[in-house]
Amino acid sequence: MTLHANIRQMPVLSASTDIVRLIRDFAETLGSARDLSCLGHSIVTALSQYTRLPEVALWIRESTGERYRLLASYGHNHPSSLPSTLTGDHPLVAGLSAKPYVCHGSENPSKPLGLAMATARASLCLGLRTRGRLLGICILGPLDTKAQVGEELLAIVDAITHIAGNSLDHYLTQDDLRRSSTLMRRTDRLRSLEIMAGGFAHEIRNPLTSIKTFVQLAPQRQQDPVFIKEFSKLAIEDIHRIERLLHEILDYASYMTPRPTEVDLNDLVASCIGFISSSAAHRGIQVQTHLSPQLPLLLLDRQQIKQVLLNLLLNALDAMPNGNGIIRVHTRLLSEPGRPPWVQLQVEDEGCGIAPDHLEHIFDPFFSTKHSNSASEGAGLGLTTAHQIVREHGGTLMVESRLGAGSTFSVNLPVPDSAPTVSAARE
């Protein structure tokens, strides 16, 4: 990141308006930092230019423990000579714990703090803090510089270190939130895999038992054509059942980060309905679409979102085993004050509905309300996988249902900034 031109050329100033402008530009520079590394680089570069001290190094507090790691340096010919970490009992850390800054010469060189400053060739040590916490430590030097550290300069440095401390606090808080979110998702996935292991054992036990029985009895009953025919058919069906189970588990376990491209959601809906229209017509089920015109293009992994929609459509078909119902698919652009717009995709059926005590479990692995032995029977991973895919796209998957009245699944997907719109609405 480069600093504003007026920052690069700014001398040590005395006019109050110029000082205000300097501080404003410094705040803008930190506010536009893309990440923590850029923030550190901006801080050390600006401090060197404002103080005219050519060497600056910045250590920031780690999230765990009382350690400070080197984040950025400026002007050092051999940055590798700087210590990578400072412990909580380091004299510089201890010396800045109760002071905003320490100047060389104000400390007894025989005391630990003075000795540490001399070892680090530091003319000035700054503490970056917020809410009483020391978040960062800056050392500026070298000792043999001709620059003078006066009261006016210290006042400017005090102001910009406060700004830097607040910016550093913001970025460190965001990092903590990201780590917490990653940990929660990892914990949630481990819980899902634990449930999956138990479900896999349960689901595979019955077909393996029937296959084992057939293999054990076949030598004794090989002359019985009825037995061979019936049990061969049963064994093949059970093998297919195991294959379907393994396929669903692999789909769930082989998680892949979405590879988004610009997608016309209405076009995707039309494509998916084409896959199930024949089956729906055979069962006497109508599929109605209510697709909003002028939807923005969304950044989606087309195949993954197609998997989600097909799963919802097949579930809607299975919810009406007797046919003679309607499946309605809606797309719409929604917005609320104070939040970015989003696109909603809904799949609504007139089926049997879901019991209230089942609703909170429908996204759990291996949970299923299907009890038939039809070829379309799944292992209970379809909605789990769909929920995971939507979440990885930054969206939400929700359900509303009433017993005997049907269910409505809603997929809410974020609209990217400056997204172009498409005009095709298909009824």
C-alpha positions, 0 to 999 in steps of 0.5 A: 500500500502506498501512502498519500502524496501529501503524507510522503512529502509532509515535514514535521509541522507546526501549523495546527491546520497542517497537523489536523490534515496530517492526522486525517490523511494518516487515518484515511491511509489506515482505513484503506488497508486491505489486510493486517500486513498492509496496515502494519506497513502503513504504520511503520512507513508513516511513523518513519516519515513523520519522525524522520527516524529512518528505522521502524519496527512494529510488533503486535500482540498475539491472540493467545499468551503474552507474546508480541510478533514482528508484523512490519519493519521499515528502513532496516538493512537486515530485517532478519536481525530483528527478534521475531517475538517479544515476550511479555516480560521483555523490558520494552513490553514492561516499560511500555505497559504504563507509558505511552512512549519512552525516549532514549535518554530519559531512561537509565542505560544501566536499567533493563529498559535503557539497556534494551533500548540501547541494544535495539538502537532505539531513539523512541519506543511507542505503545499502541494501545486501546481500552487499556490493552497494549496491542503493539510496540514500535521502536524507532531509531537509530540512536545516532540519528540527528533527528530531534524528538521534541514536544510538538513531534511527541504530540503528533506521534501520540495522536497517530499512535492512538489512531494506529492502536484503534485500527490495530484493534479492529483488525485483530478483532476481525481476525479473532472473529474469523478464527472463531467462525472457522472453529465453529464450522470445523466443530459443526463438521466434526459433529456431522461426521460423528453422526454420519458414522453412526448413521452409516453403520445403521443404514448398511447393516440390514442390506449386508445381513440379507446379502450374507444370508443369501451367500450362506444359503446359496450352496444349499439351495442352488437347485431351488430356482425360486430361491435363487431368483428371489434372493438374487433380486433382493441381493442386487437391490441391497447392493444398489442401496449400499452404492447409493449410500456410498455415493451420498456419503462421498458427495457430502465428504468430498467438500469442495470450495465453491468456484463461483461464476456469474449465474442467471438463477432463472435459467438454472431453475428452468434447467433443473425443472427440465430434469424432473418434469417427466417424473412430475407429469407421470405422477400427475403433479404440476410444476409452476414457476413464478420467476421474477424478471430483472434478477441480478446475476449471482456469483455461484458455483452452478453445479453445486447450486443445481445440486441444491435445487434438484434435491429440493425438487425431488424432495417435493415430489417425494412429499406427494407420493399420491400425486395430484399436487402442485410444486411452485418455484419462486424467485424474487429480489428482496431488500430491507433497510440497513442490509444488502439486497438478496435473491430468494429461491423458494420451492413449495409443495402441497405434500404431507408436511413435516412434524414440528419436532422433526423440523430442527433435525432435517439438516442433520446427517442421516435424518430422514422422514422417508420410510418407504423402500422406493428406489428414490429413498435416500440416506438422509444426506441430501438436505445436509449437503444442500445446507452446507453448499448454501452456507458456503455461498454465504446464504441461508437455507430455511424451511416452513412446514405444516402437517398435511399442508406442505412445506416451503424451502427458502434459499437466500443468496447474497447479491454481489456488489454492482451485479448486472441484471438479466431480463428473462422471466420464465413462467 
